[in-house]
Amino acid sequence: MTNTTAARERLLNLISPTEAASQDTTPENAVDDAIHEALFNQPALRNCLVPGCLKQYDSIATMTGMQPARPEWSGQGWATLGSGTIFPAGGHICPDHKDIVTAHWPRRVQLPNDRWSVDCACEWTPAPQRWHGVLRALWEQHLLTELGKLPPAPPIPEPAHRIPLEQHTEGTLTELYDRVEDAEADQQDTRDVMRAAMLGYTTAVPALLGVKASLEALRTRLTLDSRDWTADKLDALLWAVLVGWNCENTEPGHVHDDNDCTGDQGLWNIAKRHGIPTDQTIHASQHRWWVANAIKVAKQIEETNPH
C-alpha cells in the first residue's frame, strides 16, 4: 500500500495550477475537497436478508435522494423488515424477494412456558425453542425450502407404508430415534403450553365477560341520556370511545349513507367542531376499536360456550 501523504503529493502533481486557478481554486483545495467528498459520501450498503441473495442497496443515497455510486445499488423497490420480528435489528428485502418474504412474514412469539416460536404468515410454526436466537435460522431454512433451494423435510410415513424392520439401515434408524427424542421433548412442551393456556383462559374469560357487561351498561346509559353529547369536548370524547361517532356496520355490501347511518366521518366532524388535535382524534378512534373488539370477542365466547 502506498503512503497516504505520498499519494496526495502525486495527486497534486497531476493538477495544473493554471487549470485550478481557472476554476477559482488551488490544487491543494481541489485534492482536499475530493478526499472530503470521498470520505463523507461512502456508500452504506445493506444486504438482502434472504440467505444466498447477494443484492445490496445504498441506504444513504436512498435516504438523501442521491444517485448511488453504482446502478445496482439503487434502493428502488426495496422493503424493510421491522425490528419487532425475529430480526432484532430489522432487515432489508430486495425487490426479487419481496413477495416471498411477505408471504412468509415472520413474527417472534413468546409462549407461556418461556419457550419461543415463530408465527409465519403461511401458518408454519416450528417446535418451541428454549432460546429465541435460533428462530431466525429456522425461519431462513423454512424460506429456502419454500424457494425450492432446500428439499422439504421427509414426511412421516403412514403405518401401512412404513419400512419393514429387517429393511432398516443405520441411517433410517437414526432418523427414527431422532424423531422419538423430538417427540418426547415436544410432549412435555405441549403439556406446559396447554396447562398455561388453560390457566390463562380460565383467568381471562371471566374478566373479559365482566368488562363486556360493564361497557355495555355504560353504553346504554349514555345512549338513553337526553343530554347533548356533542356540546362538550369531554362528553364528545366519552361518546367516541364508549359508543362511537362512526357507523360500525361491517356487513358485506353495506354502503355508508348519512340518511341511514352515521357514516364514516362523524368522529372527524366532531373533532373539527371542538378543535380536537389530530393525534387525540386518532387515539379516540383506536380506543373505540379496542372497546368494540373486546365486546365482540366476549360475545363470541358466550356464543361458543353458553354455559
N, C-alpha and C positions, 0 to 999 in steps of 0.2 A: 504494500500500500504506500502511495506517495505521501510525503509530508504535506499537511494541510497548508501551511504557510507557503511552501514552495509551489503548490498548485495554484494558490491565489496569485502569487507573483507571475506565474506563467499566463494566467488569465489577463492580468494587467498588461502584459507584453503584447497580447493579441489585440488589444483595443487601441485604436488610433486616437491620440489626444485630439486631433483635429475633428474627427467624426464625433467624439464625445462632446466637444465644445459646441458643435453644431446642434446637438440635442440638449444644450443647456445643462450639461453635467460634466463630471470628470470620470476618468477610468476607475478611480478608487470608489466613487459613489455608485457607479454602474455595477461594479462587481459586488459591493456590499448590498445593494438593492436586490441583486439576483440571489445572493445567498439568503437574505432575509425572506424573500418570497418563497424560495425552495423549502426553507425550514417551516414556515407557518402555513404552507399550503400542501403539506404532505397528506396523502390520502389516508382516510380512516376506513380501512376495508372491513366489511362484515361478511361472514360466510353463511351460506345456506345451512340450516340445521339438519337437513336430510343427510344421513350418513352416505358418504361417497360422492356427494354433489360438490363440485369444485367452483361453482359460481360465486362471485363476490360483487359487492357494490360499495361505492364510496359514500359513507354516511354524511361526511362533512359537506361534500359537493351537493348532495341531495338536500340537506337542510338549508344551505345557503343559496340554492338555486343556480349554482355554477356548473359548468360543464366538467365532468370528470376527466382525469388525465387520459383515460382510455375509454373508448366507446362501450366496451364490455363491462365497465364499472358503473354503468348507469343504474340509478335506483328506481327507474320506471317499472311499475308493476310489482315491486317487492311488497311484502307484508311483514308485520311484526307480531310475534307471539308474546303475550304479556308475561310478567314475572309471577302471576298468580297460578301458573300451570306447573308442570313438572320440571320446568326450566327455571331455577332460582333467579337468574339474571335476565330471563327472557330469551328470545331468539329471533332469527330472521328467516324468511321464506322467499325463495326466488320464484319468479312467475311460473316456471315449469312445474313446480311442486305445490303451488298454492292450493289447487283443487284437492289433491290427495291429502294434504295436511288438514285442510278444512273439513274434509270428510271423516278424518280421524283425529279431530281436535281433542287433545288430552287435558284432563283436569285431575290434579292430585287430590286424593280423598283420604282423610284420616278416619280409620274405623274405630268403633267403640272399644276394641281390645288393644288399643295403642299400636295397631298394625297400620300399614299403608297400602293403598292400591291406586289404580288408575281408572277413571271414568272416561272411556273413549266415546267419541260421538257415534261410532258404529256399534256401540253397546259391548265391545270387547272389554274384558277386565281380567287382569292377571290374578294369580293367587296372592293372598295377603302377604306382605313383606314386613320384616322387622325394621328395616332401615329404608327411609324414603329415597336415599341416593341411588338405589338400584332401579327406580321406576323409569328413569329416562332410558336406560339400556333396554329394559323390557319393552317399552313403547317403540323404541327405534327398531328392535327386532320385529315387532308386530308390523310396523310401517314397511320395512323391507320385504316382509312376507307378502303384504298387500301389493307392493310394487312388482312382485314376481322375482325379486333378486335373491330371495331365500326360499327354500322349499317349505311347504306347510308342515306343521307338526303331524306326525303319523296318527291317524285316528285310532281310537281304542276299538279293537275288533269285537264283533258280536260273538256270543258264545258258540254259535254254530260254525263260525269261521276261524276259530282260534287254532293256532298251530298245535298239532299233537305233541305230547310231552317228549316222545322219542325223537322228534324232529327239531327240537330246540337246540340252539347253539349257545355258546358263551355270550355272544353279543345280544341275542334276543332275551336270554335270561337276565342279563344285566339291566336291560331296559325295563323288564318287568319288576325287578327288585327296586329300581329307582322309582317307578310309579307307585309301588307299595309304600315306600318311605314317604313319598309326597302325599299320598292319601292319608297316612297316619297323622302327618303334621296338619293337613287340611281339616281332618276330622276334629281335632282339638280347636283349631281356629274357628271352624264353623260353629261349634258349640259355644265358644266365647262370644262370637258375634251374635248368635241367636239369643243368648242369655241377656246380653247388653241391649239388643233391640227390643226384646220383650219388656225389660225393665224400663227402657225409655218410653215405650208405647204406653204402658200402664200408668206411667207418671205424667206424660204429656197430654194424653187424650182427655182425662177429666179436667185438667186446667184449660185446655183449648175449648171444651164444651162450655165451661163456666164463663170464659171470656166471650164466647159467642152469645150466650144468654144476656150478658151484661151489655154488650154492644148493641144487640137488637133492642133491648129495653131503652137504651139511650136514644137510639134512632127513632123509635116510636114516640118517645117523649118529645123530641124535637119537632117531629112532623105534625103532632097534634097541638102544639103550642100556637097560639094565634099571633105571636109577635112577628114583626118583620125581620127575618134573619139576614136580610140584605142591607139593613140600615147601619149596622155597626161592623167595624172591621173584624173584631174578635169573634162576633157571632157568625160572620160570614166564613171565617176560617174553621170554626167548630162544625158548621154545616158541611163545609167542603170535606172534612175528614170523616165525620160520622154518617153523613147522608150522601153527599156528593152532588156537585152542581151539574155535572155532565150526565148524559144518558149512558147507562151501563148495560143496555140491551146487547148481548153478544150472539143472538140467534142468527143463523146464516140467512143472508138476503136482507137483513134489516138495514134500512137507509134512514139516516137522521133527518127528521122533519120537525122544524120548530113548532108546527101545529100539533104534532102528536107526541113529541118527546122534547127533552131539554137540549138536544143537540150535543155537540162536542166542544162548544166554545163558551159554555156557561161560566166555568171557573175563570177563564181569562177575562171575560167581560166584568165579572165581579172584582177581580184583581185590578183591572184598569179603573174601575169606578172608585176604589178606595186607595189607589196608588200603591198597591202591594208590590214589592220588588219581584223581579222575575224568579230569583232563586227561591224565595219563600213560596211563590206560586207552584213551582216545580216540586218543592218538598211537600206541600199540601197534597198535590196530586199523587205523589209516591206514597204518602201516609194513607191516603184514601184507598189506594190499590192494596196495600197490605191489610187494612181492615176488612175490605171486601173479600180478599182472598182467604183470610182466616175464617170468616163466616162460611164461605163456600166449602172450604176443606172440612170444617166441622160438620156441615150438613151432609157431605159425602160419607163421613164416618158414621153419622147417625143412620143414614140410609143403608149402609153396608152392615152395620151391627146395631139393629134396632133395640136389642136388649142390653 
